[in-house]
Amino acid sequence: MKANEPNDFAVMKQLFPAVDKVGKFHVFDIGGNKIRLIAVVMYRAKKVYIRHVLSHSEYDKGCWKED
């Protein structure tokens, strides 16, 4: 991600087609769609804060949305 430095979600989606925006979080499908990496992306500050790395079943429970 550092090599590309996306400046908004549209550019992020072009770079990482398996990312979705859920509220304030970016949800990346990784590991062959078995793992979800949930992060807060601060485009202006060029920072990514990883909040959770969850299995598909943990993600589906939705508890991570309470953060």
Backbone as XML, in Angstrom:
<?xml version="1.0"?>
<chain id="A" units="angstrom">
  <residue number="1" name="MET">
    <atom name="N" x="0.827" y="-1.182" z="0.000"/>
    <atom name="CA" x="0.000" y="0.000" z="0.000"/>
    <atom name="C" x="0.874" y="1.249" z="0.000"/>
  </residue>
  <residue number="2" name="LYS">
    <atom name="N" x="1.995" y="1.191" z="0.660"/>
    <atom name="CA" x="2.853" y="2.362" z="0.741"/>
    <atom name="C" x="3.338" y="2.808" z="-0.640"/>
  </residue>
  <residue number="3" name="ALA">
    <atom name="N" x="3.584" y="1.862" z="-1.523"/>
    <atom name="CA" x="4.078" y="2.197" z="-2.860"/>
    <atom name="C" x="3.044" y="2.962" z="-3.679"/>
  </residue>
  <residue number="4" name="ASN">
    <atom name="N" x="1.759" y="2.753" z="-3.398"/>
    <atom name="CA" x="0.703" y="3.387" z="-4.184"/>
    <atom name="C" x="0.088" y="4.613" z="-3.528"/>
  </residue>
  <residue number="5" name="GLU">
    <atom name="N" x="0.036" y="4.657" z="-2.218"/>
    <atom name="CA" x="-0.520" y="5.770" z="-1.451"/>
    <atom name="C" x="-1.871" y="6.255" z="-1.971"/>
  </residue>
  <residue number="6" name="PRO">
    <atom name="N" x="-2.911" y="5.431" z="-1.867"/>
    <atom name="CA" x="-4.243" y="5.878" z="-2.296"/>
    <atom name="C" x="-4.703" y="7.066" z="-1.455"/>
  </residue>
  <residue number="7" name="ASN">
    <atom name="N" x="-5.425" y="7.990" z="-2.099"/>
    <atom name="CA" x="-5.858" y="9.186" z="-1.373"/>
    <atom name="C" x="-7.358" y="9.223" z="-1.096"/>
  </residue>
  <residue number="8" name="ASP">
    <atom name="N" x="-8.091" y="8.182" z="-1.514"/>
    <atom name="CA" x="-9.505" y="8.064" z="-1.163"/>
    <atom name="C" x="-9.961" y="6.622" z="-1.404"/>
  </residue>
  <residue number="9" name="PHE">
    <atom name="N" x="-11.201" y="6.337" z="-1.004"/>
    <atom name="CA" x="-11.685" y="4.960" z="-1.093"/>
    <atom name="C" x="-11.791" y="4.474" z="-2.535"/>
  </residue>
  <residue number="10" name="ALA">
    <atom name="N" x="-12.146" y="5.343" z="-3.456"/>
    <atom name="CA" x="-12.271" y="4.928" z="-4.861"/>
    <atom name="C" x="-10.939" y="4.403" z="-5.395"/>
  </residue>
  <residue number="11" name="VAL">
    <atom name="N" x="-9.864" y="5.089" z="-5.073"/>
    <atom name="CA" x="-8.533" y="4.638" z="-5.498"/>
    <atom name="C" x="-8.160" y="3.352" z="-4.769"/>
  </residue>
  <residue number="12" name="MET">
    <atom name="N" x="-8.484" y="3.278" z="-3.483"/>
    <atom name="CA" x="-8.213" y="2.060" z="-2.707"/>
    <atom name="C" x="-8.921" y="0.868" z="-3.340"/>
  </residue>
  <residue number="13" name="LYS">
    <atom name="N" x="-10.160" y="1.046" z="-3.751"/>
    <atom name="CA" x="-10.942" y="-0.029" z="-4.365"/>
    <atom name="C" x="-10.328" y="-0.462" z="-5.694"/>
  </residue>
  <residue number="14" name="GLN">
    <atom name="N" x="-9.772" y="0.464" z="-6.438"/>
    <atom name="CA" x="-9.091" y="0.107" z="-7.684"/>
    <atom name="C" x="-7.849" y="-0.730" z="-7.405"/>
  </residue>
  <residue number="15" name="LEU">
    <atom name="N" x="-7.117" y="-0.370" z="-6.352"/>
    <atom name="CA" x="-5.897" y="-1.097" z="-6.003"/>
    <atom name="C" x="-6.191" y="-2.439" z="-5.352"/>
  </residue>
  <residue number="16" name="PHE">
    <atom name="N" x="-7.239" y="-2.479" z="-4.530"/>
    <atom name="CA" x="-7.616" y="-3.675" z="-3.784"/>
    <atom name="C" x="-9.102" y="-3.951" z="-4.018"/>
  </residue>
  <residue number="17" name="PRO">
    <atom name="N" x="-9.446" y="-4.647" z="-5.094"/>
    <atom name="CA" x="-10.861" y="-4.891" z="-5.412"/>
    <atom name="C" x="-11.627" y="-5.633" z="-4.309"/>
  </residue>
  <residue number="18" name="ALA">
    <atom name="N" x="-10.924" y="-6.342" z="-3.436"/>
    <atom name="CA" x="-11.588" y="-7.105" z="-2.377"/>
    <atom name="C" x="-11.715" y="-6.305" z="-1.082"/>
  </residue>
  <residue number="19" name="VAL">
    <atom name="N" x="-11.820" y="-4.979" z="-1.179"/>
    <atom name="CA" x="-12.027" y="-4.148" z="0.003"/>
    <atom name="C" x="-13.428" y="-3.551" z="-0.062"/>
  </residue>
  <residue number="20" name="ASP">
    <atom name="N" x="-14.046" y="-3.449" z="1.113"/>
    <atom name="CA" x="-15.356" y="-2.807" z="1.232"/>
    <atom name="C" x="-15.302" y="-1.824" z="2.380"/>
  </residue>
  <residue number="21" name="LYS">
    <atom name="N" x="-16.191" y="-0.848" z="2.352"/>
    <atom name="CA" x="-16.291" y="0.134" z="3.430"/>
    <atom name="C" x="-17.528" y="-0.206" z="4.246"/>
  </residue>
  <residue number="22" name="VAL">
    <atom name="N" x="-17.331" y="-0.394" z="5.542"/>
    <atom name="CA" x="-18.430" y="-0.678" z="6.466"/>
    <atom name="C" x="-18.328" y="0.355" z="7.582"/>
  </residue>
  <residue number="23" name="GLY">
    <atom name="N" x="-19.155" y="1.380" z="7.503"/>
    <atom name="CA" x="-19.059" y="2.473" z="8.472"/>
    <atom name="C" x="-17.706" y="3.146" z="8.350"/>
  </residue>
  <residue number="24" name="LYS">
    <atom name="N" x="-17.010" y="3.283" z="9.477"/>
    <atom name="CA" x="-15.685" y="3.914" z="9.460"/>
    <atom name="C" x="-14.571" y="2.935" z="9.108"/>
  </residue>
  <residue number="25" name="PHE">
    <atom name="N" x="-14.919" y="1.664" z="8.937"/>
    <atom name="CA" x="-13.911" y="0.629" z="8.716"/>
    <atom name="C" x="-13.756" y="0.261" z="7.247"/>
  </residue>
  <residue number="26" name="HIS">
    <atom name="N" x="-12.554" y="-0.144" z="6.899"/>
    <atom name="CA" x="-12.262" y="-0.779" z="5.615"/>
    <atom name="C" x="-12.112" y="-2.268" z="5.908"/>
  </residue>
  <residue number="27" name="VAL">
    <atom name="N" x="-12.811" y="-3.102" z="5.167"/>
    <atom name="CA" x="-12.769" y="-4.551" z="5.366"/>
    <atom name="C" x="-12.121" y="-5.173" z="4.135"/>
  </residue>
  <residue number="28" name="PHE">
    <atom name="N" x="-10.951" y="-5.774" z="4.353"/>
    <atom name="CA" x="-10.202" y="-6.419" z="3.284"/>
    <atom name="C" x="-10.416" y="-7.923" z="3.376"/>
  </residue>
  <residue number="29" name="ASP">
    <atom name="N" x="-10.802" y="-8.556" z="2.264"/>
    <atom name="CA" x="-10.891" y="-10.012" z="2.183"/>
    <atom name="C" x="-9.508" y="-10.510" z="1.783"/>
  </residue>
  <residue number="30" name="ILE">
    <atom name="N" x="-8.879" y="-11.285" z="2.664"/>
    <atom name="CA" x="-7.535" y="-11.792" z="2.376"/>
    <atom name="C" x="-7.493" y="-13.292" z="2.627"/>
  </residue>
  <residue number="31" name="GLY">
    <atom name="N" x="-6.422" y="-13.908" z="2.264"/>
    <atom name="CA" x="-6.263" y="-15.342" z="2.505"/>
    <atom name="C" x="-7.273" y="-16.176" z="1.747"/>
  </residue>
  <residue number="32" name="GLY">
    <atom name="N" x="-7.498" y="-15.851" z="0.492"/>
    <atom name="CA" x="-8.462" y="-16.629" z="-0.289"/>
    <atom name="C" x="-9.874" y="-16.515" z="0.234"/>
  </residue>
  <residue number="33" name="ASN">
    <atom name="N" x="-10.228" y="-15.322" z="0.733"/>
    <atom name="CA" x="-11.563" y="-15.035" z="1.265"/>
    <atom name="C" x="-11.845" y="-15.776" z="2.568"/>
  </residue>
  <residue number="34" name="LYS">
    <atom name="N" x="-10.803" y="-16.235" z="3.248"/>
    <atom name="CA" x="-10.969" y="-16.925" z="4.532"/>
    <atom name="C" x="-10.737" y="-15.999" z="5.719"/>
  </residue>
  <residue number="35" name="ILE">
    <atom name="N" x="-10.066" y="-14.882" z="5.488"/>
    <atom name="CA" x="-9.681" y="-13.964" z="6.559"/>
    <atom name="C" x="-10.183" y="-12.563" z="6.221"/>
  </residue>
  <residue number="36" name="ARG">
    <atom name="N" x="-10.603" y="-11.829" z="7.258"/>
    <atom name="CA" x="-10.995" y="-10.430" z="7.099"/>
    <atom name="C" x="-10.034" y="-9.568" z="7.919"/>
  </residue>
  <residue number="37" name="LEU">
    <atom name="N" x="-9.433" y="-8.606" z="7.258"/>
    <atom name="CA" x="-8.610" y="-7.621" z="7.936"/>
    <atom name="C" x="-9.445" y="-6.352" z="8.007"/>
  </residue>
  <residue number="38" name="ILE">
    <atom name="N" x="-9.686" y="-5.889" z="9.219"/>
    <atom name="CA" x="-10.534" y="-4.716" z="9.434"/>
    <atom name="C" x="-9.643" y="-3.580" z="9.919"/>
  </residue>
  <residue number="39" name="ALA">
    <atom name="N" x="-9.701" y="-2.460" z="9.215"/>
    <atom name="CA" x="-8.796" y="-1.357" z="9.510"/>
    <atom name="C" x="-9.508" y="-0.019" z="9.380"/>
  </residue>
  <residue number="40" name="VAL">
    <atom name="N" x="-8.922" y="0.971" z="10.028"/>
    <atom name="CA" x="-9.316" y="2.363" z="9.834"/>
    <atom name="C" x="-8.212" y="2.987" z="8.991"/>
  </residue>
  <residue number="41" name="VAL">
    <atom name="N" x="-8.587" y="3.602" z="7.888"/>
    <atom name="CA" x="-7.612" y="4.215" z="6.988"/>
    <atom name="C" x="-7.744" y="5.729" z="7.084"/>
  </residue>
  <residue number="42" name="MET">
    <atom name="N" x="-6.636" y="6.373" z="7.392"/>
    <atom name="CA" x="-6.574" y="7.835" z="7.454"/>
    <atom name="C" x="-5.794" y="8.303" z="6.229"/>
  </residue>
  <residue number="43" name="TYR">
    <atom name="N" x="-6.512" y="8.668" z="5.183"/>
    <atom name="CA" x="-5.872" y="8.986" z="3.906"/>
    <atom name="C" x="-4.936" y="10.191" z="3.990"/>
  </residue>
  <residue number="44" name="ARG">
    <atom name="N" x="-5.383" y="11.264" z="4.601"/>
    <atom name="CA" x="-4.539" y="12.470" z="4.667"/>
    <atom name="C" x="-3.268" y="12.235" z="5.469"/>
  </residue>
  <residue number="45" name="ALA">
    <atom name="N" x="-3.384" y="11.497" z="6.560"/>
    <atom name="CA" x="-2.217" y="11.209" z="7.404"/>
    <atom name="C" x="-1.384" y="10.051" z="6.859"/>
  </residue>
  <residue number="46" name="LYS">
    <atom name="N" x="-1.923" y="9.360" z="5.848"/>
    <atom name="CA" x="-1.252" y="8.193" z="5.248"/>
    <atom name="C" x="-0.975" y="7.118" z="6.294"/>
  </residue>
  <residue number="47" name="LYS">
    <atom name="N" x="-2.010" y="6.820" z="7.089"/>
    <atom name="CA" x="-1.906" y="5.822" z="8.158"/>
    <atom name="C" x="-3.002" y="4.780" z="8.008"/>
  </residue>
  <residue number="48" name="VAL">
    <atom name="N" x="-2.667" y="3.552" z="8.369"/>
    <atom name="CA" x="-3.632" y="2.457" z="8.415"/>
    <atom name="C" x="-3.547" y="1.849" z="9.807"/>
  </residue>
  <residue number="49" name="TYR">
    <atom name="N" x="-4.668" y="1.814" z="10.498"/>
    <atom name="CA" x="-4.736" y="1.246" z="11.839"/>
    <atom name="C" x="-5.522" y="-0.053" z="11.771"/>
  </residue>
  <residue number="50" name="ILE">
    <atom name="N" x="-4.832" y="-1.163" z="11.971"/>
    <atom name="CA" x="-5.490" y="-2.469" z="11.925"/>
    <atom name="C" x="-6.227" y="-2.685" z="13.234"/>
  </residue>
  <residue number="51" name="ARG">
    <atom name="N" x="-7.535" y="-2.919" z="13.130"/>
    <atom name="CA" x="-8.371" y="-3.118" z="14.318"/>
    <atom name="C" x="-8.569" y="-4.589" z="14.628"/>
  </residue>
  <residue number="52" name="HIS">
    <atom name="N" x="-8.776" y="-5.407" z="13.587"/>
    <atom name="CA" x="-9.037" y="-6.833" z="13.785"/>
    <atom name="C" x="-8.517" y="-7.624" z="12.594"/>
  </residue>
  <residue number="53" name="VAL">
    <atom name="N" x="-8.126" y="-8.852" z="12.867"/>
    <atom name="CA" x="-7.881" y="-9.856" z="11.837"/>
    <atom name="C" x="-8.717" y="-11.051" z="12.266"/>
  </residue>
  <residue number="54" name="LEU">
    <atom name="N" x="-9.750" y="-11.368" z="11.482"/>
    <atom name="CA" x="-10.749" y="-12.354" z="11.890"/>
    <atom name="C" x="-10.939" y="-13.434" z="10.835"/>
  </residue>
  <residue number="55" name="SER">
    <atom name="N" x="-11.334" y="-14.610" z="11.304"/>
    <atom name="CA" x="-11.762" y="-15.641" z="10.360"/>
    <atom name="C" x="-13.115" y="-15.217" z="9.787"/>
  </residue>
  <residue number="56" name="HIS">
    <atom name="N" x="-13.517" y="-15.878" z="8.732"/>
    <atom name="CA" x="-14.799" y="-15.552" z="8.094"/>
    <atom name="C" x="-15.944" y="-15.715" z="9.093"/>
  </residue>
  <residue number="57" name="SER">
    <atom name="N" x="-15.923" y="-16.782" z="9.883"/>
    <atom name="CA" x="-17.014" y="-17.020" z="10.841"/>
    <atom name="C" x="-17.010" y="-15.989" z="11.966"/>
  </residue>
  <residue number="58" name="GLU">
    <atom name="N" x="-15.836" y="-15.566" z="12.438"/>
    <atom name="CA" x="-15.771" y="-14.520" z="13.463"/>
    <atom name="C" x="-16.313" y="-13.201" z="12.910"/>
  </residue>
  <residue number="59" name="TYR">
    <atom name="N" x="-15.954" y="-12.902" z="11.686"/>
    <atom name="CA" x="-16.421" y="-11.679" z="11.033"/>
    <atom name="C" x="-17.943" y="-11.669" z="10.936"/>
  </residue>
  <residue number="60" name="ASP">
    <atom name="N" x="-18.515" y="-12.804" z="10.546"/>
    <atom name="CA" x="-19.967" y="-12.892" z="10.370"/>
    <atom name="C" x="-20.741" y="-12.646" z="11.659"/>
  </residue>
  <residue number="61" name="LYS">
    <atom name="N" x="-20.132" y="-12.889" z="12.812"/>
    <atom name="CA" x="-20.806" y="-12.639" z="14.094"/>
    <atom name="C" x="-21.046" y="-11.146" z="14.313"/>
  </residue>
  <residue number="62" name="GLY">
    <atom name="N" x="-20.213" y="-10.296" z="13.713"/>
    <atom name="CA" x="-20.436" y="-8.853" z="13.735"/>
    <atom name="C" x="-20.018" y="-8.120" z="14.985"/>
  </residue>
  <residue number="63" name="CYS">
    <atom name="N" x="-19.417" y="-8.778" z="15.956"/>
    <atom name="CA" x="-19.023" y="-8.105" z="17.198"/>
    <atom name="C" x="-18.008" y="-6.988" z="16.958"/>
  </residue>
  <residue number="64" name="TRP">
    <atom name="N" x="-17.229" y="-7.088" z="15.901"/>
    <atom name="CA" x="-16.208" y="-6.090" z="15.595"/>
    <atom name="C" x="-16.817" y="-4.730" z="15.272"/>
  </residue>
  <residue number="65" name="LYS">
    <atom name="N" x="-18.085" y="-4.696" z="14.874"/>
    <atom name="CA" x="-18.736" y="-3.439" z="14.502"/>
    <atom name="C" x="-18.964" y="-2.528" z="15.701"/>
  </residue>
  <residue number="66" name="GLU">
    <atom name="N" x="-18.861" y="-3.078" z="16.900"/>
    <atom name="CA" x="-19.119" y="-2.303" z="18.114"/>
    <atom name="C" x="-17.953" y="-1.401" z="18.492"/>
  </residue>
  <residue number="67" name="ASP">
    <atom name="N" x="-16.793" y="-1.564" z="17.849"/>
    <atom name="CA" x="-15.614" y="-0.744" z="18.170"/>
    <atom name="C" x="-15.765" y="0.676" z="17.689"/>
  </residue>
</chain>
